[in-house]
């Protein structure tokens, strides 16, 4: 089987599309570039399918390499038969491949190995043949200095048989299927830790049992965390009697005396060898599935967060609120550059409200501020109320933005490099302001895990989590496009074809030579060759540059086509852009070339209608209920405005303007059955919720959207 055949079995699209996609990937084309600018070759496959093809290709490569390794190892042992080689070559299941390899795998000395050394393998074969009724007599022939009596001989023979049974591919497959369908999770509390304060959050799992296959990912991850922290003991098991009976049916052929010894060997093999191994394997598979689900939840949330509406190029006064330590204020220009910083103390214990108001008014006027951004941490609501009491000379929009990860950014090397002469408090306030003007540009500077969305992000496979989250960031950055003259090194590094080192070179070139005036200048950046230019050029934007197409998603390779379109219409490219009347007259089919087909041309025409259009919506002001400031202000039955600030498989969390976010369980999202939370809500969606239950001692709030 080839990689193409392997992928074709799992991806529903014509083989030619997969073949072309693999060719493009092998040519070092990036996924954003392929999905956007090679639609005619891939049959309009989106980024998700292209990613799937890339992963399956990697998976096939892993399987192929493992096969080679197994075959080489067995060959070196002079044990590779033509039949075994054929079976291994035809298998594309890693579990099955490991089953084939199990008898030849180097392992520690086993009980069966000792029995073989003692010359008991012929006795084990006689028992397995099941033709003898006088087993004790046969066993007596195998006594020696290491085997004192018949019982020891028979025990040694059973040890060998138990190992053969453990290596039986048919039995392992059947048991594996049974575990996958019928395995149950059983937990028991560790009595010594039962009263531990930290154990309370795992209380429901102190005595728990359910079918593993039906356990949702968040519950399995919660139980595994409870076990890792030492609060519970965890078992994956099936009905052992049913399993042993199934094994007996496949091994025991008659009721001769050998059957007694085979039954003992089967029970020993199951309890000592098979059950522990397959139980662990089943748990690892379930964990991998739970990880994949949790990672997808995290990735979905992150994608929505990164594409959150930006306010745009406005002058912003940002506030990192606080009580005793004061509120850190920064004033930023349209490009997010720091103009001024100050600390005010409008709240207790200082209560310098009048002085603080005067300073804010002065800063707003002096730096021509357009909007105010307030972090949603400690003292956020109090600061919002304080700001809204100030009589400004012009109307100002006041936003409350998420602080999640701001402290991580402020202490990072990126922040130190940006603001070497300022402390972490100033850097944190800058981040709060920039998150309002362009969330995507600011959030890419923070490790995605620190942004605080998703579930059990520290418990899942960290390599796979990073790969998926990096993929989401790349997808979002390239779907929006970036202004090369204002983008940070962090943002540039996610652009198709660029990467971290090239981003550094671009920033250095920009610092030395001034703003880029056209895309072609990218080729002058050290180490940025033709391939990188091809992959990156269309994802960068140059406003007011030499070529109007440089501020659009039209790829430079298509500029000549656009110029020909304009020429045929007897107008300039400038006059063609955004001219819907003229664009409607373009006979798209006339411009098909060997490199750009109809799908690509339709994209070009669509882009000409609205060049460089940001796919994100505009930021909107949101106001919480002014009467609710802490959990103590909540009452059952209250209907409140809120913002969705996290989505999980079991529901969503809603910020209602207090420190604690409330949970809307999936069953409370709307009337009727909901299979996917994302069908009903999105990150940072503004919603109306009703308070169902308030647990002040545990700081938990239950909400409903069924009002």
C-alpha positions as CSV (number, residue, x, y, z in Angstrom):
1,X,0.0,0.0,0.0
2,X,1.3,3.5,-0.9
3,X,0.8,6.6,1.2
4,X,-1.7,7.8,-1.4
5,X,-3.8,4.6,-1.0
6,X,-3.6,4.8,2.8
7,X,-4.8,8.5,2.8
8,X,-7.5,7.8,0.2
9,X,-9.2,5.3,2.5
10,X,-9.6,8.0,5.2
11,X,-10.2,11.2,3.2
12,X,-13.3,11.6,1.1
13,X,-12.0,13.4,-2.0
14,X,-10.8,12.3,-5.4
15,X,-7.3,10.7,-5.4
16,X,-6.0,13.3,-7.8
17,X,-6.7,16.1,-5.2
18,X,-4.8,14.1,-2.5
19,X,-1.9,13.5,-4.9
20,X,-1.6,17.2,-5.8
21,X,-1.9,18.2,-2.2
22,X,0.9,15.8,-1.2
23,X,3.1,17.1,-4.1
24,X,2.6,20.7,-2.9
25,X,3.4,19.7,0.7
26,X,6.5,17.9,-0.5
27,X,7.5,21.2,-2.3
28,X,7.5,22.9,1.1
29,X,4.3,24.8,0.4
30,X,2.5,25.9,3.6
31,X,-1.1,24.8,4.4
32,X,-2.5,28.4,4.3
33,X,-0.8,29.0,0.9
34,X,-2.1,25.7,-0.5
35,X,-5.7,26.2,0.7
36,X,-5.9,29.8,-0.5
37,X,-3.8,29.9,-3.7
38,X,-3.8,26.4,-5.1
39,X,-7.5,25.6,-5.0
40,X,-7.6,24.5,-8.6
41,X,-5.0,21.9,-7.9
42,X,-6.5,20.6,-4.6
43,X,-10.1,20.7,-5.7
44,X,-10.9,23.5,-3.3
45,X,-9.8,21.5,-0.2
46,X,-9.9,23.7,3.0
47,X,-7.2,24.0,5.6
48,X,-8.7,21.3,7.8
49,X,-8.7,18.6,5.1
50,X,-5.2,19.6,4.0
51,X,-4.0,19.3,7.6
52,X,-5.6,15.9,7.8
53,X,-3.8,14.8,4.6
54,X,-0.5,16.0,6.1
55,X,-1.1,14.2,9.4
56,X,-2.1,10.9,7.6
57,X,1.0,11.1,5.4
58,X,3.1,11.5,8.6
59,X,1.2,8.6,10.2
60,X,1.9,6.4,7.2
61,X,5.6,7.2,7.4
62,X,5.6,6.3,11.1
63,X,4.0,2.9,10.4
64,X,6.3,2.2,7.5
65,X,9.4,3.0,9.6
66,X,8.1,0.8,12.5
67,X,7.6,-2.1,10.0
68,X,11.1,-1.7,8.7
69,X,12.4,-1.8,12.3
70,X,10.4,-4.8,13.2
71,X,11.3,-6.8,10.1
72,X,15.0,-5.9,10.6
73,X,15.0,-7.1,14.2
74,X,13.2,-10.4,13.5
75,X,15.5,-11.0,10.5
76,X,18.6,-10.5,12.7
77,X,17.2,-13.2,15.0
78,X,16.9,-15.5,11.9
79,X,13.3,-16.0,12.7
80,X,11.6,-14.2,9.8
81,X,9.5,-16.6,7.7
82,X,7.9,-15.7,4.4
83,X,4.4,-16.0,6.0
84,X,5.3,-13.7,8.9
85,X,6.9,-11.1,6.6
86,X,3.8,-11.1,4.4
87,X,1.5,-10.5,7.5
88,X,3.7,-7.6,8.7
89,X,3.9,-6.0,5.3
90,X,0.1,-6.2,4.9
91,X,-0.6,-4.7,8.3
92,X,-1.2,-0.9,8.8
93,X,-2.3,-1.2,12.5
94,X,0.4,-0.3,15.0
95,X,-1.2,-2.5,17.7
96,X,-1.3,-5.5,15.4
97,X,2.4,-4.8,14.3
98,X,3.4,-4.8,18.0
99,X,1.5,-8.1,18.4
100,X,3.4,-9.7,15.6
101,X,6.7,-8.5,17.1
102,X,5.9,-9.5,20.7
103,X,7.4,-13.0,20.6
104,X,10.7,-11.6,19.2
105,X,10.9,-8.5,21.4
106,X,13.8,-8.2,23.8
107,X,12.5,-8.3,27.3
108,X,13.7,-9.1,30.9
109,X,14.0,-12.7,31.8
110,X,10.6,-14.2,32.3
111,X,9.2,-17.2,34.2
112,X,8.8,-18.9,30.8
113,X,12.4,-18.2,29.9
114,X,13.5,-20.0,33.1
115,X,11.2,-22.9,32.3
116,X,12.7,-23.2,28.8
117,X,16.3,-23.2,30.3
118,X,15.1,-26.0,32.5
119,X,14.1,-28.0,29.4
120,X,10.4,-27.8,29.9
121,X,9.3,-26.5,26.4
122,X,8.7,-30.0,25.0
123,X,6.3,-30.7,28.0
124,X,4.5,-27.5,27.3
125,X,4.0,-28.5,23.6
126,X,2.7,-31.9,24.6
127,X,0.1,-30.2,26.9
128,X,-0.9,-27.8,24.1
129,X,-1.4,-30.7,21.7
130,X,-4.1,-32.0,24.1
131,X,-3.6,-35.7,23.2
132,X,-2.4,-37.1,26.5
133,X,-4.4,-38.2,29.5
134,X,-1.5,-39.1,31.8
135,X,0.2,-35.7,32.2
136,X,1.9,-36.5,35.5
137,X,3.7,-39.5,34.0
138,X,4.8,-37.4,31.0
139,X,6.0,-34.7,33.4
140,X,8.2,-37.1,35.3
141,X,10.4,-37.5,32.3
142,X,11.5,-33.8,32.5
143,X,12.8,-33.9,36.1
144,X,16.4,-32.7,36.5
145,X,18.6,-30.8,39.0
146,X,16.5,-27.6,38.6
147,X,13.1,-29.4,38.4
148,X,12.6,-31.4,41.6
149,X,9.2,-33.0,41.0
150,X,6.2,-33.3,38.6
151,X,4.5,-30.2,40.1
152,X,7.5,-28.0,39.4
153,X,7.7,-29.4,35.9
154,X,4.0,-28.8,35.2
155,X,4.2,-25.3,36.7
156,X,7.1,-24.5,34.4
157,X,5.2,-25.9,31.3
158,X,2.2,-23.7,32.3
159,X,4.4,-20.7,32.5
160,X,5.6,-21.3,28.9
161,X,2.0,-21.9,27.8
162,X,0.8,-18.7,29.5
163,X,3.4,-16.7,27.5
164,X,2.3,-18.4,24.2
165,X,-1.3,-17.4,25.0
166,X,-0.1,-13.9,25.7
167,X,1.5,-13.8,22.3
168,X,-1.5,-15.2,20.5
169,X,-2.6,-12.5,18.0
170,X,-6.2,-13.8,17.7
171,X,-6.7,-13.8,21.5
172,X,-5.1,-10.3,21.9
173,X,-7.4,-9.0,19.1
174,X,-10.5,-10.4,20.7
175,X,-9.6,-9.2,24.2
176,X,-8.7,-5.7,22.8
177,X,-12.1,-5.5,21.2
178,X,-13.8,-6.6,24.4
179,X,-11.9,-4.0,26.4
180,X,-12.8,-1.3,23.9
181,X,-16.5,-2.2,24.1
182,X,-17.0,-3.3,27.6
183,X,-14.2,-2.0,29.8
184,X,-15.4,-0.1,32.9
185,X,-13.6,2.6,34.9
186,X,-13.7,1.9,38.7
187,X,-12.3,4.4,41.2
188,X,-11.8,4.3,44.9
189,X,-10.7,7.1,47.2
190,X,-7.4,7.0,49.0
191,X,-8.5,7.0,52.6
192,X,-5.5,8.9,53.8
193,X,-6.3,11.8,51.5
194,X,-10.1,11.8,51.7
195,X,-10.3,14.8,54.0
196,X,-7.6,16.8,52.1
197,X,-8.9,20.3,51.1
198,X,-7.7,19.8,47.6
199,X,-9.6,16.5,47.3
200,X,-13.0,18.1,47.5
201,X,-13.1,19.1,43.8
202,X,-12.8,15.3,43.0
203,X,-15.4,14.2,45.5
204,X,-17.7,12.7,42.9
205,X,-15.0,10.3,41.8
206,X,-14.3,8.9,45.3
207,X,-16.5,5.8,44.5
208,X,-17.2,5.8,40.7
209,X,-17.9,3.3,38.0
210,X,-18.9,3.7,34.4
211,X,-18.3,2.3,30.9
212,X,-15.0,3.6,29.6
213,X,-16.4,4.0,26.1
214,X,-19.2,6.2,27.3
215,X,-17.1,8.4,29.6
216,X,-16.9,12.0,28.2
217,X,-13.4,13.3,27.7
218,X,-13.6,15.9,30.5
219,X,-14.6,13.3,33.0
220,X,-11.9,10.9,32.1
221,X,-9.3,13.6,32.3
222,X,-10.6,14.7,35.7
223,X,-10.3,11.2,37.0
224,X,-6.8,10.8,35.7
225,X,-5.8,14.1,37.3
226,X,-7.3,12.9,40.6
227,X,-5.3,9.7,40.4
228,X,-2.1,11.6,39.5
229,X,-2.6,13.8,42.5
230,X,-3.0,10.8,44.7
231,X,-6.6,11.2,45.7
232,X,-8.1,8.1,44.0
233,X,-7.0,4.6,42.7
234,X,-8.1,4.0,39.2
235,X,-8.8,0.7,37.4
236,X,-9.8,-0.3,33.8
237,X,-11.3,-3.8,33.7
238,X,-13.7,-6.2,32.1
239,X,-15.5,-9.2,33.4
240,X,-12.6,-11.6,33.9
241,X,-14.8,-14.7,33.9
242,X,-16.2,-13.8,30.5
243,X,-12.7,-13.1,29.2
244,X,-11.3,-16.3,30.5
245,X,-14.2,-18.3,29.1
246,X,-13.7,-16.8,25.7
247,X,-10.0,-17.7,25.8
248,X,-10.8,-21.3,26.9
249,X,-13.3,-21.7,24.0
250,X,-10.6,-20.8,21.5
251,X,-7.8,-22.9,23.1
252,X,-9.2,-26.0,24.8
253,X,-10.3,-28.7,22.4
254,X,-11.4,-31.6,24.7
255,X,-11.9,-32.7,28.3
256,X,-8.7,-34.7,28.7
257,X,-6.4,-34.2,31.7
258,X,-4.4,-31.5,29.8
259,X,-7.5,-29.3,30.0
260,X,-7.0,-28.8,33.7
261,X,-3.5,-27.4,33.1
262,X,-4.6,-25.3,30.2
263,X,-7.3,-23.7,32.3
264,X,-4.7,-22.8,34.9
265,X,-2.3,-21.4,32.2
266,X,-5.1,-19.4,30.6
267,X,-6.2,-17.8,34.0
268,X,-2.5,-17.0,34.8
269,X,-1.9,-15.6,31.3
270,X,-5.0,-13.4,31.5
271,X,-4.4,-12.1,35.1
272,X,-0.6,-11.7,35.0
273,X,0.1,-10.8,31.4
274,X,-2.8,-10.0,29.2
275,X,-5.2,-8.0,31.4
276,X,-2.5,-5.6,32.7
277,X,-1.1,-5.0,29.2
278,X,-4.4,-4.6,27.3
279,X,-6.0,-2.6,30.2
280,X,-3.1,-0.1,30.0
281,X,-3.2,0.0,26.2
282,X,-7.0,0.6,26.3
283,X,-6.6,3.4,28.8
284,X,-3.9,5.0,26.7
285,X,-6.2,4.9,23.7
286,X,-9.0,6.4,25.7
287,X,-6.7,9.0,27.0
288,X,-5.5,9.8,23.5
289,X,-9.1,10.2,22.3
290,X,-9.9,12.4,25.4
291,X,-6.8,14.5,24.7
292,X,-7.8,14.9,21.0
293,X,-11.3,16.1,22.1
294,X,-9.9,18.5,24.7
295,X,-7.4,19.8,22.3
296,X,-10.1,20.4,19.7
297,X,-12.1,22.3,22.3
298,X,-9.1,24.4,23.2
299,X,-8.2,25.0,19.5
300,X,-11.8,26.1,18.7
301,X,-11.9,28.5,21.6
302,X,-8.5,29.9,20.8
303,X,-9.5,30.4,17.1
304,X,-12.6,32.4,18.2
305,X,-10.5,34.4,20.7
306,X,-7.8,35.3,18.1
307,X,-10.5,36.5,15.6
308,X,-12.2,38.6,18.2
309,X,-13.4,42.0,16.9
310,X,-10.6,44.6,16.9
311,X,-11.3,48.3,17.6
312,X,-8.7,49.2,15.0
313,X,-6.1,52.0,14.8
314,X,-7.3,54.2,17.6
315,X,-5.6,56.1,20.4
316,X,-6.2,54.1,23.6
317,X,-5.9,54.7,27.3
318,X,-5.4,51.4,29.0
319,X,-5.9,50.6,32.7
320,X,-4.6,47.6,34.7
321,X,-6.8,48.1,37.7
322,X,-5.9,47.5,41.3
323,X,-6.7,48.6,44.9
324,X,-3.8,49.1,47.2
325,X,-1.1,49.1,44.5
326,X,-3.2,51.5,42.4
327,X,-4.3,51.5,38.7
328,X,-1.6,51.4,36.1
329,X,-2.4,53.8,33.2
330,X,-0.8,53.8,29.8
331,X,-1.6,56.0,26.7
332,X,-1.0,54.3,23.3
333,X,-1.0,55.8,19.8
334,X,-2.8,54.4,16.8
335,X,0.0,51.8,16.3
336,X,0.1,50.7,19.9
337,X,3.2,52.6,20.8
338,X,3.6,53.8,24.4
339,X,3.2,57.5,24.7
340,X,2.9,58.0,28.5
341,X,2.4,56.0,31.7
342,X,1.1,56.9,35.2
343,X,-0.3,55.3,38.4
344,X,-3.4,56.6,40.0
345,X,-5.1,55.6,43.3
346,X,-8.9,56.1,43.0
347,X,-9.8,53.2,45.3
348,X,-9.4,52.3,48.9
349,X,-7.2,52.6,50.9
350,X,-5.9,55.8,49.4
351,X,-9.2,57.0,47.9
352,X,-7.6,59.7,45.8
353,X,-10.7,59.8,43.5
354,X,-10.7,63.5,42.7
355,X,-6.9,63.6,41.8
356,X,-7.3,60.4,39.7
357,X,-10.3,61.9,37.8
358,X,-8.3,65.1,37.0
359,X,-5.3,63.0,35.8
360,X,-7.4,60.8,33.5
361,X,-9.2,63.9,32.0
362,X,-5.8,65.5,31.4
363,X,-4.4,62.4,29.7
364,X,-7.4,61.9,27.5
365,X,-7.1,65.5,26.2
366,X,-3.3,65.6,26.0
367,X,-3.0,62.3,24.0
368,X,-6.3,62.7,22.0
369,X,-7.6,59.4,23.4
370,X,-10.5,57.7,21.4
371,X,-11.3,54.7,23.7
372,X,-10.5,53.3,27.2
373,X,-9.6,49.7,27.8
374,X,-9.9,48.3,31.3
375,X,-8.5,44.8,32.4
376,X,-11.1,42.5,33.9
377,X,-9.0,41.5,37.0
378,X,-9.1,42.7,40.5
379,X,-10.9,46.1,40.9
380,X,-12.2,46.0,37.3
381,X,-15.8,46.8,38.1
382,X,-14.9,49.5,40.5
383,X,-12.5,51.1,38.0
384,X,-15.2,50.9,35.3
385,X,-17.7,52.7,37.5
386,X,-15.0,55.3,38.4
387,X,-14.2,56.0,34.7
388,X,-17.9,56.4,33.8
389,X,-18.3,59.1,36.4
390,X,-15.8,61.3,34.7
391,X,-17.2,64.1,32.5
392,X,-15.0,64.0,29.4
393,X,-15.0,66.7,26.8
394,X,-16.0,64.2,24.1
395,X,-17.8,60.8,24.1
396,X,-15.5,57.9,24.8
397,X,-16.1,54.2,24.4
398,X,-15.2,52.2,27.5
399,X,-14.3,48.5,27.1
400,X,-13.5,45.8,29.6
401,X,-11.1,43.3,28.1
402,X,-9.7,39.9,29.3
403,X,-6.4,40.1,31.2
404,X,-5.8,36.3,30.8
405,X,-2.1,35.8,30.0
406,X,-1.2,39.5,30.4
407,X,1.1,38.7,33.4
408,X,2.8,36.0,31.3
409,X,3.4,38.5,28.5
410,X,4.6,41.2,30.8
411,X,7.4,39.0,32.3
412,X,8.4,37.5,28.9
413,X,11.5,38.1,26.8
414,X,9.2,39.6,24.1
415,X,7.9,42.2,26.5
416,X,11.4,42.9,27.9
417,X,12.7,43.4,24.4
418,X,9.8,45.8,23.5
419,X,10.0,47.8,26.8
420,X,13.4,47.3,28.3
421,X,13.0,50.5,30.4
422,X,9.6,49.7,32.0
423,X,8.6,47.3,34.7
424,X,6.0,44.4,34.4
425,X,3.1,46.6,35.5
426,X,3.5,49.0,32.6
427,X,4.0,46.2,30.1
428,X,0.8,44.5,31.4
429,X,-1.2,47.7,30.9
430,X,0.2,48.1,27.4
431,X,-1.0,44.5,26.6
432,X,-4.5,45.3,27.9
433,X,-4.7,48.3,25.6
434,X,-3.3,46.5,22.5
435,X,-5.8,43.7,23.1
436,X,-8.6,46.1,22.4
437,X,-7.0,47.6,19.2
438,X,-6.0,44.2,17.7
439,X,-6.5,41.1,19.9
440,X,-4.8,38.8,17.3
441,X,-1.6,40.9,17.1
442,X,-1.3,40.9,20.9
443,X,-2.3,37.4,21.8
444,X,0.2,35.8,19.5
445,X,2.9,37.0,21.8
446,X,1.6,34.8,24.6
447,X,1.9,31.0,25.0
448,X,-1.5,29.9,23.9
449,X,-1.9,27.6,27.0
450,X,-1.7,30.7,29.2
451,X,-4.7,32.4,27.6
452,X,-7.0,30.5,29.9
453,X,-9.5,28.8,27.5
454,X,-10.3,25.2,27.2
455,X,-10.3,22.3,29.6
456,X,-7.5,20.3,31.3
457,X,-4.9,21.8,29.0
458,X,-2.1,20.8,31.4
459,X,-3.2,17.1,31.4
460,X,-3.3,16.4,27.6
461,X,-0.4,15.5,25.4
462,X,1.7,18.7,25.4
463,X,3.3,18.1,22.0
464,X,0.0,17.5,20.2
465,X,-1.5,20.5,22.0
466,X,1.3,22.8,20.9
467,X,1.1,21.5,17.3
468,X,-2.7,22.1,17.2
469,X,-2.6,25.5,18.8
470,X,0.3,26.7,16.6
471,X,-1.7,25.5,13.6
472,X,-4.7,27.5,14.8
473,X,-2.6,30.7,15.3
474,X,-1.1,30.2,11.8
475,X,-4.6,29.8,10.3
476,X,-6.0,32.9,12.0
477,X,-3.0,35.1,11.2
478,X,-3.1,34.2,7.6
479,X,-6.8,34.5,7.2
480,X,-6.6,38.1,8.4
481,X,-3.4,39.2,6.8
482,X,-0.9,41.5,8.5
483,X,0.4,45.0,8.0
484,X,4.1,44.4,7.5
485,X,5.0,47.9,8.6
486,X,3.5,47.7,12.0
487,X,3.5,43.9,12.8
488,X,5.7,42.7,15.6
489,X,8.2,39.9,15.2
490,X,5.8,37.5,17.0
491,X,3.0,38.2,14.6
492,X,5.3,38.0,11.5
493,X,6.7,34.7,12.6
494,X,3.2,33.1,12.0
495,X,2.9,34.3,8.5
496,X,3.0,31.6,5.8
497,X,6.6,30.8,4.9
498,X,8.3,33.1,7.3
499,X,9.1,31.7,10.7
500,X,10.9,33.2,13.7
501,X,14.4,33.8,12.2
502,X,13.0,35.4,9.0
503,X,10.6,37.6,11.1
504,X,13.7,38.9,12.9
505,X,15.3,39.7,9.6
506,X,12.2,41.5,8.4
507,X,12.0,43.7,11.5
508,X,15.7,44.4,11.3
509,X,15.4,45.4,7.6
510,X,12.4,47.6,8.4
511,X,14.3,49.4,11.2
512,X,17.3,50.0,9.0
513,X,15.5,50.9,5.7
514,X,12.2,52.3,6.8
515,X,8.7,51.2,5.9
516,X,8.1,48.7,3.1
517,X,6.6,50.4,0.0
518,X,5.9,47.3,-2.0
519,X,5.8,43.5,-1.6
520,X,8.7,43.0,-3.9
521,X,11.0,44.6,-1.3
522,X,10.6,41.4,0.8
523,X,13.1,39.8,-1.6
524,X,15.8,42.2,-0.3
525,X,15.4,40.9,3.3
526,X,18.5,38.7,4.0
527,X,17.8,34.9,3.6
528,X,14.3,35.5,2.3
529,X,14.4,33.6,-1.0
530,X,11.9,33.0,-3.8
531,X,10.1,30.1,-2.1
532,X,9.6,32.1,1.1
533,X,8.4,35.1,-1.0
534,X,6.0,32.9,-2.9
535,X,4.5,31.5,0.4
536,X,4.4,34.8,2.3
537,X,3.8,37.7,-0.1
538,X,0.0,37.5,-0.4
539,X,-0.5,37.4,3.4
540,X,1.2,40.7,4.1
541,X,-0.5,44.1,3.5
542,X,1.1,47.4,2.5
543,X,-1.2,50.3,2.9
544,X,-0.7,53.3,0.6
545,X,2.1,51.5,-1.2
546,X,3.3,51.8,-4.8
547,X,0.9,49.0,-6.0
548,X,-2.7,49.0,-4.8
549,X,-2.8,45.2,-5.0
550,X,-0.2,45.0,-2.3
551,X,-2.9,45.9,0.2
552,X,-5.1,43.0,-0.9
553,X,-5.1,39.2,-0.8
554,X,-4.3,39.0,-4.5
555,X,-1.1,37.0,-4.9
556,X,1.7,38.8,-6.9
557,X,1.7,35.8,-9.3
558,X,-1.7,37.0,-10.4
559,X,-0.9,40.7,-10.8
560,X,-0.5,40.4,-14.6
561,X,-3.9,38.8,-14.9
562,X,-5.5,41.7,-12.9
563,X,-3.6,44.2,-15.1
564,X,-4.9,42.4,-18.2
565,X,-8.5,42.5,-16.8
566,X,-8.2,46.3,-16.2
567,X,-6.6,46.8,-19.6
568,X,-9.4,44.9,-21.4
569,X,-11.9,47.1,-19.5
570,X,-9.9,50.2,-20.6
571,X,-9.3,51.4,-17.0
572,X,-6.4,51.4,-14.6
573,X,-6.0,48.8,-11.9
574,X,-6.7,51.5,-9.3
575,X,-10.0,52.3,-11.0
576,X,-10.9,48.6,-11.2
577,X,-10.4,48.0,-7.4
578,X,-13.8,48.2,-5.5
579,X,-15.6,49.1,-8.8
580,X,-18.4,46.5,-8.6
581,X,-20.0,47.7,-11.9
582,X,-16.7,47.1,-13.8
583,X,-15.8,43.9,-11.9
584,X,-19.2,42.4,-12.8
585,X,-18.3,42.8,-16.5
586,X,-15.2,40.6,-16.2
587,X,-15.5,37.4,-18.3
588,X,-13.7,35.3,-15.6
589,X,-13.3,32.2,-17.8
590,X,-11.3,34.1,-20.4
591,X,-8.4,34.5,-18.0
592,X,-7.8,30.9,-17.1
593,X,-4.1,30.0,-17.4
594,X,-2.0,26.9,-16.8
595,X,-1.2,28.1,-13.2
596,X,-4.5,29.8,-12.2
597,X,-7.8,28.1,-12.9
598,X,-11.4,29.2,-12.5
599,X,-11.5,28.8,-8.6
600,X,-8.4,31.0,-8.2
601,X,-9.9,33.6,-10.6
602,X,-13.2,33.7,-8.7
603,X,-11.2,34.4,-5.6
604,X,-9.3,37.2,-7.3
605,X,-12.5,38.9,-8.5
606,X,-14.1,38.6,-5.0
607,X,-11.0,40.2,-3.5
608,X,-11.0,43.0,-6.0
609,X,-14.5,43.9,-4.8
610,X,-13.4,44.4,-1.2
611,X,-9.6,44.4,-1.2
612,X,-7.9,43.7,2.1
613,X,-11.2,43.4,3.9
614,X,-10.6,42.3,7.5
615,X,-12.8,39.2,8.1
616,X,-13.3,40.2,11.8
617,X,-16.3,42.3,12.9
618,X,-15.9,45.6,14.8
619,X,-15.5,45.7,18.6
620,X,-18.7,46.6,20.5
621,X,-19.0,48.1,24.0
622,X,-20.7,45.7,26.6
623,X,-22.1,46.7,30.0
624,X,-22.6,44.4,33.0
625,X,-25.4,44.8,35.5
626,X,-24.2,47.8,37.6
627,X,-25.9,46.2,40.7
628,X,-23.8,43.1,40.6
629,X,-20.2,43.5,41.7
630,X,-19.4,40.3,43.8
631,X,-20.9,36.8,44.3
632,X,-22.7,38.1,47.4
633,X,-24.9,40.4,45.2
634,X,-26.3,37.4,43.3
635,X,-29.8,36.0,43.9
636,X,-31.5,33.0,42.4
637,X,-33.8,34.0,39.5
638,X,-31.8,37.1,38.6
639,X,-31.5,37.7,34.8
640,X,-28.1,39.2,33.9
641,X,-26.1,40.2,30.8
642,X,-22.9,38.2,30.4
643,X,-20.1,37.3,28.0
644,X,-19.0,33.7,27.2
645,X,-15.4,33.5,28.3
646,X,-14.8,29.7,28.0
647,X,-16.4,26.8,26.2
648,X,-16.0,23.1,27.2
649,X,-17.7,19.9,26.1
650,X,-20.1,20.0,29.1
651,X,-21.2,23.7,28.8
652,X,-19.9,27.2,28.8
653,X,-18.6,29.7,31.4
654,X,-20.1,33.2,31.4
655,X,-18.5,36.3,32.8
656,X,-21.3,38.2,34.6
657,X,-19.1,41.0,35.9
658,X,-17.8,39.3,39.1
659,X,-14.6,37.4,39.9
660,X,-16.3,34.0,39.5
661,X,-17.5,32.9,36.0
662,X,-20.9,31.1,36.1
663,X,-21.4,27.7,34.4
664,X,-24.2,27.1,31.9
665,X,-24.4,23.4,31.6
666,X,-25.0,22.0,28.1
667,X,-28.5,21.0,29.1
668,X,-29.2,24.6,30.0
669,X,-28.1,26.3,26.8
670,X,-31.5,26.0,25.1
671,X,-34.7,23.9,25.0
672,X,-34.1,20.5,23.6
673,X,-31.0,18.3,23.1
674,X,-27.7,20.0,22.4
675,X,-24.9,17.7,21.1
676,X,-22.2,20.5,20.6
677,X,-21.9,23.6,22.8
678,X,-20.5,25.5,19.8
679,X,-23.8,25.1,18.0
680,X,-25.3,27.5,20.5
681,X,-22.6,29.8,21.7
682,X,-19.3,31.3,20.6
683,X,-16.4,32.8,22.6
684,X,-17.0,36.3,23.8
685,X,-20.7,36.1,22.6
686,X,-22.9,38.5,24.6
687,X,-25.7,36.5,26.2
688,X,-28.6,36.8,28.7
689,X,-28.5,34.3,31.6
690,X,-30.5,33.5,34.7
691,X,-29.0,32.6,38.0
692,X,-30.0,29.1,39.1
693,X,-27.8,28.4,42.1
694,X,-25.2,30.3,44.1
695,X,-22.7,28.4,46.3
696,X,-20.8,31.1,48.1
697,X,-18.6,28.7,50.1
698,X,-17.3,26.9,47.0
699,X,-17.4,30.1,44.9
700,X,-19.6,28.4,42.2
701,X,-22.4,29.9,40.2
702,X,-24.9,27.8,38.1
703,X,-26.6,29.7,35.3
704,X,-29.2,28.9,32.6
705,X,-29.8,30.4,29.2
706,X,-33.4,29.0,29.1
707,X,-35.2,32.1,30.3
